Amino acid sequence: MTPIHRYFRDIYLGVWTTMVGMKVTLHHLFMPTITVQYPHQTLKYPERARAALVNTIDICNGCAQCARACPVDIIYVETVKALKEEDLGLLPDGKPKRLHVVRFDVDMSKCVFCGLCVDACPTGAIHWKSPHQPVFFSRSAAWRRWSKYSAEERKRLLERDAAAKAAKAAAPSAHAAPPAAPKESAPEPDVPKDAAPPIIPIEGKKEESE
C-alpha cells in the first residue's frame, strides 16, 4: 500500500469511528429538549416504584411483621396493649385495634428498598409513595417517626404496661394446684426392749454348722 493510500485510509477510519462514537449524540441532537423544573415539577413514577416509604399509622395494628421481615433491622416498633374501655378505632378488616403503637421509627439512611416490609404488612399501612425523597443533610433527618404519641404519652403508657405485667406476675395463679398434704408415716410395731435383734440371712454364704 502506497503512502497516499494509507493517508486516505486513516482519514476514512477517523471519520467513521467518530460517527460510530457520536451515534447516540447525533440521535438526540435532533430531538426536542425536555426539562423537568424540579422541585416544582416531578416525573411521574410507575405505580409500584420504590421511591418513598410511608406509613398510614391509623391502620397499623402494631404486629411488627415488617420489623421481622426487614433484612437490615432498621424498623423499630413498640406497642402497649389497650384497655377494654379504650376505643382505638377499626382496622381495614373491620376488627378493633387492640394495641397502642407508641413507637414506629425507620432509619431510611440504611434502607435497601427491598420492599419486604411492604409485602409483609397485613393491613397495608406501610407502602410506597411516588414523590421524590426529600433532601436532608444529616443522618438524624433520615429517620421517619410515624407514631402520633408524644414522649410524655409514650412514657405513661409504657409505665402502665410495665406495672400491669408486674402485678400479673406477682399475683398467684388461680388455677394452681393446692400443695400436697404430708404423708403420714406408718406406726412402728411394739417390740419389747429386751428382745434380741432379728437375724438377717446373708445370701451367698453357707452357715457353718456341724
Secondary structure in CASP SS format (residue, H / E / C, confidence):
PFRMAT SS
TARGET T0000
AUTHOR 0000-0000-0000
METHOD secondary structure of the structure
MODEL  1
M C 1.00
T C 1.00
P H 1.00
I H 1.00
H H 1.00
R H 1.00
Y H 1.00
F H 1.00
R H 1.00
D H 1.00
I H 1.00
Y H 1.00
L H 1.00
G H 1.00
V H 1.00
W H 1.00
T H 1.00
T H 1.00
M H 1.00
V H 1.00
G H 1.00
M C 1.00
K H 1.00
V H 1.00
T H 1.00
L H 1.00
H H 1.00
H H 1.00
L H 1.00
F C 1.00
M C 1.00
P C 1.00
T C 1.00
I C 1.00
T C 1.00
V C 1.00
Q C 1.00
Y C 1.00
P C 1.00
H C 1.00
Q C 1.00
T C 1.00
L C 1.00
K C 1.00
Y C 1.00
P C 1.00
E C 1.00
R C 1.00
A C 1.00
R C 1.00
A C 1.00
A E 1.00
L E 1.00
V E 1.00
N E 1.00
T C 1.00
I H 1.00
D H 1.00
I H 1.00
C C 1.00
N C 1.00
G C 1.00
C C 1.00
A C 1.00
Q H 1.00
C H 1.00
A H 1.00
R H 1.00
A H 1.00
C C 1.00
P C 1.00
V C 1.00
D C 1.00
I C 1.00
I E 1.00
Y E 1.00
V E 1.00
E E 1.00
T E 1.00
V E 1.00
K E 1.00
A C 1.00
L C 1.00
K C 1.00
E C 1.00
E C 1.00
D C 1.00
L C 1.00
G C 1.00
L E 1.00
L C 1.00
P C 1.00
D C 1.00
G C 1.00
K C 1.00
P E 1.00
K C 1.00
R C 1.00
L E 1.00
H E 1.00
V E 1.00
V E 1.00
R E 1.00
F E 1.00
D E 1.00
V E 1.00
D E 1.00
M H 1.00
S H 1.00
K H 1.00
C C 1.00
V C 1.00
F C 1.00
C C 1.00
G C 1.00
L H 1.00
C H 1.00
V H 1.00
D H 1.00
A H 1.00
C C 1.00
P C 1.00
T C 1.00
G C 1.00
A C 1.00
I E 1.00
H E 1.00
W E 1.00
K E 1.00
S C 1.00
P C 1.00
H C 1.00
Q C 1.00
P C 1.00
V C 1.00
F C 1.00
F C 1.00
S C 1.00
R C 1.00
S H 1.00
A H 1.00
A H 1.00
W E 1.00
R E 1.00
R E 1.00
W C 1.00
S C 1.00
K C 1.00
Y C 1.00
S C 1.00
A H 1.00
E H 1.00
E H 1.00
R H 1.00
K H 1.00
R H 1.00
L H 1.00
L H 1.00
E H 1.00
R H 1.00
D H 1.00
A H 1.00
A H 1.00
A H 1.00
K H 1.00
A H 1.00
A H 1.00
K H 1.00
A H 1.00
A H 1.00
A C 1.00
P C 1.00
S C 1.00
A C 1.00
H C 1.00
A C 1.00
A C 1.00
P C 1.00
P C 1.00
A C 1.00
A C 1.00
P C 1.00
K C 1.00
E C 1.00
S C 1.00
A C 1.00
P C 1.00
E C 1.00
P C 1.00
D C 1.00
V C 1.00
P C 1.00
K C 1.00
D C 1.00
A C 1.00
A C 1.00
P C 1.00
P C 1.00
I C 1.00
I C 1.00
P C 1.00
I C 1.00
E C 1.00
G C 1.00
K C 1.00
K C 1.00
E C 1.00
E C 1.00
S C 1.00
E C 1.00
END
